[in-house]
């Protein structure tokens, strides 16, 4: 055709680095520690809930309410209303979406207009920038920066901080929204109350909406506390809080997510939703509703999944940290999430000329080298940064430690072989 087929809003966002790295990670014999999904089963109560949803009431094969299966919106309103200190109306303050990804896309489409600015805190999940651009907005980036550490010590995600003056300078009359991710992917940082209060103060001062991606809220370690920014004074009225059943119940393929927020904002998300996907699969929503009901009964008790899961994943995190150090990698200890990043600066100094294209960041070349030569797959951290900042942070790679014990054992075998090769 002589006419341009693609819409202009797709310009510049067609390349997705995940396609290449997922393909490389799927080669035979590769231990995939790159992608963020568990390779172990969801809890029994969640599996039983899903089986009940697909084999029980035949009406669960039909449409449900457009904005959410009523038992699910009701349990989400009840469960999170207590955590946020709000009276959450299941009809006005809750929207069920196709995963947290769907919640993010709906939020950007509903709120961001041509020329609006969206502040994105880096490193950031890589969909925030293209979603801003597709909505016609302009991403404005501000980076978390690591504080110096003592020689021989491991860095921690808590050492990565925003500069308050720099953050304040990013707000302008065109700023429509700020996207917050806590716990953060890929860094694993859990924002402290003081840090959240800074963000909240600036959002209120400049009349900005906060879109907060909290899909890893139950995966917090070492006694750290996850705080939802919507629970801070004056923030419910300007915050969209996004969650994920996939991350909550270790069932990422279910693709059930949600958004919580005030009706005067949520009504615009409902407009996008009803004119795009209309509603989400009923059976998955039913399974999530029953899973939350189980958890609500056990919440705060030792057998709560939200207690057991982070305890188990902290042990796997610690296992991975010890193992990666054996070959000279320097993990940054995460406070939360599925992930940790590892400093590869020593390798960059010792082997700077790895194969790759002229403009390819070092971490991307290192990951490809490690997959090919060591059989271990990870993700380059530079893909979580905007183009101008990638070379500044191309000495980190990301690993997922929310994996089965057998996967970590396979990792250990690869690392032991690598360690043996390092001996003179």
C-alpha positions in Angstrom: 0.0 0.0 0.0 1.1 3.5 -0.7 -0.4 4.8 2.4 1.4 4.5 5.7 -0.2 1.5 7.5 1.0 2.0 11.1 -0.4 4.8 13.3 2.1 7.5 14.2 1.7 6.6 17.9 3.6 3.4 17.2 6.7 5.2 15.9 9.8 4.4 17.8 8.3 1.7 20.1 8.2 -1.3 17.8 11.5 -2.8 19.1 11.1 -4.9 22.2 14.3 -6.3 23.7 12.4 -9.1 25.5 11.8 -10.9 22.3 15.5 -11.4 21.7 16.4 -12.3 25.2 13.4 -14.7 25.7 14.4 -16.5 22.5 18.0 -16.8 23.7 16.9 -18.0 27.1 14.8 -20.8 25.6 17.7 -22.6 24.0 18.3 -26.2 25.3 20.4 -26.4 28.4 20.0 -22.7 29.4 19.0 -22.0 33.0 16.5 -19.2 32.6 16.9 -16.7 35.5 15.9 -13.7 33.3 12.1 -13.8 33.0 10.1 -12.8 36.1 7.8 -15.8 36.6 7.8 -18.6 39.2 8.5 -22.1 37.8 6.8 -23.7 40.8 3.1 -24.3 41.4 0.7 -21.7 42.9 -0.7 -22.6 46.4 -3.1 -25.5 46.6 -6.0 -23.2 47.5 -5.5 -21.1 44.4 -5.3 -24.2 42.1 -8.5 -25.6 43.7 -10.2 -22.3 43.2 -9.3 -22.3 39.5 -10.4 -25.9 39.1 -13.7 -25.0 40.8 -14.1 -22.0 38.5 -13.8 -24.1 35.3 -15.7 -27.2 36.4 -18.4 -25.8 38.7 -21.1 -23.2 37.9 -21.7 -23.3 34.1 -22.6 -19.6 34.2 -19.0 -18.8 34.8 -18.5 -19.6 31.1 -20.6 -16.5 30.3 -20.1 -12.7 30.5 -19.9 -11.1 33.9 -20.2 -7.4 34.8 -18.0 -5.2 32.6 -15.9 -3.7 35.3 -15.4 -6.8 37.3 -16.9 -10.1 38.5 -18.9 -8.8 41.6 -17.5 -11.3 44.2 -14.0 -10.2 43.1 -14.6 -6.4 43.2 -16.3 -6.9 46.6 -13.4 -8.8 48.1 -10.8 -6.4 46.6 -12.7 -3.5 48.1 -13.0 -5.1 51.5 -9.4 -6.4 51.6 -7.6 -3.3 50.3 -10.0 -0.8 51.9 -8.7 -2.0 55.3 -5.1 -1.7 54.2 -5.5 1.8 52.7 -7.7 3.1 55.5 -10.5 3.9 53.0 -14.1 3.0 52.4 -13.7 1.4 49.0 -16.9 1.1 46.9 -16.7 -2.1 44.8 -18.7 -0.5 42.0 -17.0 2.9 41.9 -13.4 2.4 43.2 -12.4 -0.9 41.7 -11.7 -2.0 38.1 -10.6 -5.5 37.1 -8.2 -5.6 34.1 -6.3 -8.1 32.0 -3.3 -8.2 34.4 -1.5 -5.2 35.8 -0.2 -4.5 32.3 -3.8 -3.9 31.3 -4.3 -1.7 34.3 -1.3 0.4 33.4 -2.4 0.7 29.7 -5.9 1.7 30.7 -4.6 4.3 33.1 -2.3 5.9 30.6 -5.0 6.0 27.9 -7.5 7.5 30.2 -5.4 10.2 31.7 -2.5 11.2 29.4 -3.1 13.5 26.5 -1.0 15.0 23.8 1.9 16.9 25.3 1.2 15.9 28.9 4.4 15.0 30.8 4.7 11.8 32.9 7.5 11.5 35.4 9.1 8.1 35.4 11.5 7.0 38.2 14.4 4.9 36.8 15.2 2.1 36.7 11.6 1.5 35.6 9.6 -1.4 34.2 10.1 -1.0 30.5 6.4 -0.6 29.5 6.0 2.8 31.2 7.8 4.8 28.5 6.1 3.3 25.4 2.7 3.5 27.1 3.3 7.2 27.8 4.3 7.7 24.2 1.3 5.8 22.8 -1.0 8.1 24.7 0.7 11.1 23.2 2.6 12.0 26.4 6.2 13.0 27.0 8.2 10.9 29.5 10.4 12.8 31.9 13.0 10.7 33.7 14.6 10.9 37.1 17.0 8.3 38.3 17.5 6.6 41.6 21.2 6.8 42.3 23.3 4.5 44.5 25.1 5.9 47.6 28.8 5.0 48.1 29.5 1.8 50.0 32.5 0.5 51.9 35.0 -1.7 50.0 34.0 -5.4 50.4 30.4 -4.7 51.3 27.5 -5.6 49.2 25.2 -2.8 48.0 21.6 -2.7 49.0 18.6 -1.4 47.1 17.9 0.8 50.1 21.0 2.8 49.2 19.5 3.8 45.8 17.8 7.1 46.4 16.1 10.0 44.7 17.7 13.5 44.9 14.8 15.6 46.3 15.9 18.7 44.4 16.3 16.9 41.1 12.9 15.2 41.6 11.2 18.6 42.3 12.8 20.0 39.2 11.1 17.5 37.0 7.6 18.9 37.8 6.2 21.5 35.4 2.8 22.9 34.5 2.6 20.1 31.9 3.1 17.3 34.4 0.0 15.1 34.4 1.2 12.0 36.3 4.0 10.3 38.1 4.5 6.6 37.9 5.8 4.9 41.1 6.8 1.3 41.4 7.4 -0.1 44.8 8.8 -2.7 45.3 10.7 -1.7 42.2 11.4 -3.9 39.2 14.4 -4.4 38.5 16.1 -3.0 41.6 14.0 -4.5 44.4 13.8 -1.2 46.2 11.0 -0.7 48.7 10.3 3.0 49.1 10.4 4.2 52.7 7.6 6.3 54.2 9.9 9.4 54.1 10.5 8.9 50.4 6.8 8.4 49.7 6.0 11.5 51.7 8.4 13.5 49.4 6.6 12.1 46.3 3.2 12.7 47.8 4.0 16.3 48.7 5.2 17.1 45.2 2.2 15.5 43.6 -0.2 17.5 45.8 1.8 20.7 45.3 1.7 20.4 41.5 -1.8 18.7 41.3 -0.4 15.5 39.7 -1.9 12.0 39.6 0.2 9.2 41.1 0.0 5.9 39.2 1.5 3.4 41.6 2.4 -0.1 40.5 2.4 -2.3 43.6 2.3 -5.8 42.1 5.1 -7.0 44.4 3.7 -5.6 47.6 3.6 -9.0 49.4 7.2 -9.8 48.5 9.1 -7.7 51.0 12.1 -9.0 52.9 14.3 -8.5 56.0 11.5 -6.9 58.0 10.9 -4.0 55.6 7.4 -2.6 55.3 5.5 -2.0 52.1 3.5 1.2 52.3 0.9 2.2 49.7 1.2 5.9 48.8 -2.6 6.0 48.6 -2.7 5.5 52.4 -0.9 8.8 53.0 -2.9 11.9 53.9 -4.4 13.6 50.9 -3.2 10.9 48.4 -6.2 8.6 47.9 -7.9 11.4 46.0 -5.1 11.5 43.4 -3.7 7.9 43.3 -4.4 4.9 41.1 -3.1 1.7 42.9 -2.4 -1.2 40.6 -2.2 -4.9 41.7 -1.8 -8.3 40.1 -3.2 -11.7 41.0 -0.4 -13.3 39.0 2.3 -11.9 41.4 0.0 -12.2 44.4 -0.7 -15.9 44.0 2.3 -17.0 41.9 0.0 -17.5 38.8 1.3 -15.1 36.2 -0.6 -16.8 33.4 -4.0 -16.0 34.9 -3.6 -12.3 33.8 -6.0 -10.8 36.3 -5.1 -7.4 37.6 -6.9 -4.4 39.2 -6.9 -0.7 39.7 -8.2 1.0 42.9 -8.9 4.7 43.0 -11.3 7.6 43.5 -14.4 7.6 41.3 -13.7 10.9 39.7 -10.5 9.3 38.2 -11.8 5.8 37.8 -14.7 6.8 35.6 -12.3 7.7 32.9 -10.6 4.3 33.1 -14.0 2.7 32.9 -14.6 4.6 29.6 -11.4 3.2 28.1 -12.2 -0.3 29.4 -15.7 -0.5 28.1 -14.6 0.7 24.7 -11.6 -1.7 24.4 -11.7 -5.1 26.1 -15.2 -4.6 27.8 -14.6 -7.2 30.4 -12.1 -9.8 31.5 -12.5 -13.6 31.5 -15.0 -14.6 34.2 -13.5 -17.9 35.4 -10.1 -16.3 36.2 -11.8 -13.6 38.2 -13.8 -16.2 40.1 -10.6 -18.1 41.0 -8.9 -14.9 42.2 -12.0 -14.0 44.3 -12.0 -17.4 46.0 -8.2 -17.2 46.5 -8.6 -13.8 48.3 -11.4 -15.1 50.4 -9.0 -18.0 51.6 -6.3 -15.5 52.3 -8.6 -13.1 54.1 -9.4 -15.8 56.6 -5.7 -16.6 57.2 -4.3 -13.1 56.8 -1.6 -12.3 59.3 -1.4 -15.9 60.6 1.7 -18.1 60.1 -0.1 -20.1 57.4 -1.0 -17.0 55.4 0.3 -17.2 51.9 1.4 -13.6 52.2 3.5 -14.7 55.2 4.8 -18.0 53.8 5.7 -16.8 50.3 8.1 -13.9 51.3 9.8 -16.1 53.9 10.5 -18.8 51.3 11.6 -16.3 48.6 13.9 -14.5 51.1 15.7 -17.9 51.5 16.0 -18.3 47.7 17.2 -14.7 47.4 19.9 -15.4 49.9 20.8 -18.6 48.2 21.3 -16.8 44.9 23.3 -14.0 46.4 25.8 -16.5 47.9 26.0 -18.4 44.7 26.5 -15.4 42.4 29.3 -14.1 44.6 31.3 -17.3 44.0 32.2 -16.2 40.5 32.9 -12.5 41.3 29.4 -11.1 40.6 28.3 -8.5 43.2 24.6 -8.6 43.9 22.7 -5.6 45.2 20.6 -7.0 48.0 16.9 -6.3 47.2 14.4 -5.3 49.8 11.5 -6.8 47.8 10.2 -8.1 44.5 11.2 -11.1 42.3 14.5 -9.7 41.3 18.0 -8.7 42.2 20.6 -6.8 40.1 24.2 -7.6 40.1 27.2 -5.3 39.5 29.4 -6.6 36.6 31.9 -3.7 36.7 34.9 -6.0 37.4 34.0 -8.1 34.3 33.6 -4.8 32.3 37.2 -3.9 33.2 38.7 -7.3 32.6 36.8 -8.2 29.4 35.6 -4.9 27.8 35.5 -6.0 24.2 32.7 -8.6 24.2 31.1 -9.2 20.8 28.1 -6.9 19.9 27.1 -4.0 17.8 28.9 -0.7 18.2 26.1 1.0 20.2 25.1 -2.0 22.2 25.3 -1.4 26.0 27.9 -3.6 27.8 25.4 -5.4 30.0 23.5 -6.6 26.9 26.7 -8.0 25.4 27.6 -9.6 28.7 24.2 -11.3 29.0 24.5 -12.8 25.5 28.1 -13.9 26.4 26.9 -15.5 29.6 24.0 -17.3 27.9 26.3 -18.7 25.2 29.3 -19.5 27.3 28.0 -20.2 30.8 24.4 -21.4 30.2 22.9 -18.8 32.5 20.2 -16.3 31.3 19.6 -12.9 32.9 18.4 -9.5 31.6 20.5 -6.4 31.0 19.5 -3.6 33.4 20.1 -1.0 30.7 16.7 -1.9 29.1 15.1 -0.4 32.2 16.6 3.0 31.5 15.8 5.7 29.0 18.2 6.0 26.0 20.3 8.9 27.4 20.9 7.0 30.7 21.6 3.5 29.4 25.4 3.7 29.2 25.5 5.1 32.7 24.0 1.9 34.1 25.2 -0.7 31.7 27.3 -2.5 34.3 24.3 -4.3 36.0 22.3 -7.3 35.0 19.0 -8.6 36.5 18.3 -12.1 37.9 15.0 -13.6 39.0 15.3 -15.6 42.2 11.6 -16.6 42.5 12.3 -20.0 41.1 12.0 -23.6 42.1 14.7 -25.2 44.2 15.6 -27.4 41.3 16.2 -24.3 39.1 18.5 -22.8 41.7 20.4 -26.2 41.9 20.9 -26.1 38.1 22.2 -22.5 38.5 24.6 -23.7 41.2 26.0 -26.4 38.8 26.6 -23.8 36.1 28.3 -21.5 38.6 30.5 -24.2 40.1 31.7 -25.0 36.6 32.3 -21.3 35.9 34.2 -21.0 39.2 36.4 -23.9 38.3 37.3 -22.2 35.0 38.4 -19.1 36.9 41.2 -21.0 38.8 44.7 -20.3 37.4 
